[in-house]
Amino acid sequence: MTPLDEPTEAAAPTYDIDLVPTLLLGTPTPQPPLRGRISLGTPVVRPLTAAQAAEGDGDWQDFLESQAGQYDYFLLSLVCSFRPAPDGAPFVDAGIGIRLEAPDEPTDRQPIAWSISPKKRAVPVTPSTQLKLTAKLMLVEAGWEYTPEQGSREELFVVGMGERDSDPEWRFSATANTPLVGDESLTLIIRVPAGVPARAHITLAATVKQRRLGLIPYRAVLPPGLRTIDFG
């Protein structure tokens, strides 16, 4: 089991997160906050050895161990839960961003996301059939043309990006067959210059499809204990 596969501590408290609408030019009517749709577990941070940070990759392990005196490594993990709405207004997409920072340190001594998980998860698109109405010109005759789709494809449900950068993020997209509902576990391996205090700033946003008003973007109001996590 690699560090990114290990489960987060079950004792980490979980908080319901309020979502407030993002004010856009031309929005017809201010929308009330959404409550009870998203919860976020308190991020868990623990130190890693260079071997654990390498995730079992021998090439990276040799490299990271050769720099053991220069950098510290940490595992940051959290769980985000998306819930369905009583009124049926679904999540269309969502994003969770993490900005890593070492205050008062120069650019070349800022923490980075050494590894991110998940990097990508796709869901299969079930092959469907299509019914097409055809008509013959000048004839009172019509029929149904049965056209099966050939092959299969996938749609991206979540994409993680930002490895080796200080601002990793995950983007979720609901698909026709997979609603954005349920628990999502997210993990980072973070590299920090040895002995340097660092922190992670967390942001969360989502888009909801309202029946009458269409797509409404929201941003999360995070409590201080979730908004900023100190480590290092």
N, C-alpha and C positions, 0 to 999 in steps of 0.2 A: 504493500500500500504506500503510495507516494503522498507527500504532504498535501497536494491538492485534492486527493481522494478522501482524506480523513474527514469525518463528520465534525461539525461544530459542537461546542459544548451545549448540552440541552438546557443547562441552567441559565443561559443568557436571556435576560428579560426581553419581551417583545412589546412593542408599542403600536397602537393604532395611530395612523398618520392622517392629518387633515390635508385635503387638497383644495387649494384656492384657485379660482379661474385666472388665467393670464389675461390681462386687459389688452385687447387688440383694437386698433382703430376700426370703427364701424360696427363694433359688437352691439347688437340691438338692445339687449337687456342684461344688466349685470347678473351673473349666475351665483347662487349661494354656494358655499363650500361643500365639498363632498366628504362625508365621514363614513367610516366603516368599510371602505373599499380597499385600503392598502394597510398592511402592518409591516413593520421592520424590526428585526431582531437586533439587539445591541451587538455591534461588531466585536468579535473576539480577536485579540492580537496575542501572538506568542512567538518567542524567538525560535529560529531554526539554525541548524548547523549548515555549513557549506554543502555537505553531502545531501542533506534533506532538500536544500534549495535547488540542487541540481536535478532532483526528481529521478534519480536512478540513471541519468545519462552520464556514462563514464567520461566522455570528452569534456562535458561541462563541469563535472565534478572535479577533475584535475585542475581546470582553469579557476574555478571558484575557490578551491582549497589553496591554490597558490596565492590568492588575494585575501586569505582569511584575516590577516591583520589589518587590512584596509577597509573592509566593509562588514557590516552586520546585516543579517537577514531576518525578516519577520513574515509570519503568515497572518494575513488579515482575512477573516471570513465573516459573512453575514447572510441572513436569510430574509428575502422579501416575499410577502404573501399577497397575491391578488385575489380579490373576492368578487363574485358576480353581484350585480345590482338588483335590488327588488323590483325596480321599474324596467329592467331589461336593457338599460343603457350600457353597452359593452365597452371595455377598453379596446382601443384600436392599436395603440402603441404605448411604449413607456421607455424611459431611459434612466439609468443610475450612473452617476459620474462620481469619480473620486479624484480630488486634487491633492497630490502629495507635496509637502512643503517642509523645508528645514529653515526656520526663520534665521535671518542674519547670516546665512551661508551664501557664498557665490553660486552662480549658475551651475558650474561644473561640480558642485558638491551638494546638489539637490537629490532627494530620494527618487527612485524610479520603480516602476512596476517591472520586476524581472520576469515574472510569469503571471498569466491571467487565465482563469477558468470560470465558465466555459468560454472557449474561443469562438465556437460556432455550433449551433444545433439546428438541424433542419427537420422538417416533418414531411412525410410523403404526401403527395397529392393523389388522391384516388382517381384512377382513370374513369372518365364518365362517358356517357353517350350523348349525342346531340340529335335532336329532332329538327329537321329543316323543312319548311313548307316550300314546295315547288309548284309552279303553275305553268301550263303550256299556253303560249300566246295564242289568242283568238279561239281558244277552246274552253269550254266550261268544264274543266277537268283539273283537279288538284290532288296531290298525294303527299304522304309523309316520307321523307328520305331519312333513313336510319344511317348515321355516320359515327361509328365508334372511333374514339381517339386511340392512336397508336403510341405504344411506349408509356413510360411513366416519368414523373419529374418530382422535384422537391421544392419546398418553399422555406426560406430561412425564418426561423422562429426567434432565435436570439443570436446576436453577434457581439463578441467581446473584442475590443480594440485598445491599443495604447501600450503594448509591450515595449519596454525600454524607454518609456516616456513617463512624465510626472502627472499625466492627466488621463488615466485609463477610464474606460466606460463600457457599459453594456447597453445594447439597444434591443428591445423586444418588439415584435410585430405579430399581432394576431393574424391567423390565416383563416381561410374559408372553413377548414376542418378542425382547427385547433384554436379555441378561444384563449385569451390571456387570463387564465384563472389557475390558481394553485400556488404552491411554494416553489421558489427558485433560490438555489444555493449558489453563492458567488464567493470566489476566493482569489486572493492576490498573494504572490510572493514579492515582498518589497525589499529592495537593496538600499541601504542607508550607509553613508560614510561612518566608519567606526566611531562610536562614542558621541555621535551628533544627535541631539534631541530632534524629533521630527513629529509631524502630525498629518492626519488625513482629513480633508474636508469633503463631506458627502452631500450630494444634491440628488433630487429625484423629481421627475416630471412624467406626466402621462397625458394622453389624449382620449377623450370619451366621446362616443357617438350618441348624441341626443336625438330622439325621434323627431322633434320639431325644429331644432336649431342646428342640427348637423354636428360637425366636429368642433369640440370645445377643448382647448389646451388648458392643462392645470399644472401647477407646481406644488410640491410638498412643503409643508411647514414643519420642519424637523426640530425637535427639542434639542437643547445644547448637548445633551449626552449622546445624541446620534449625529449631530451636525459636525462635530469636531472630535477626533479621536487622537489622543497623544500616545506616542510610543517612541522607542529609540533612546 
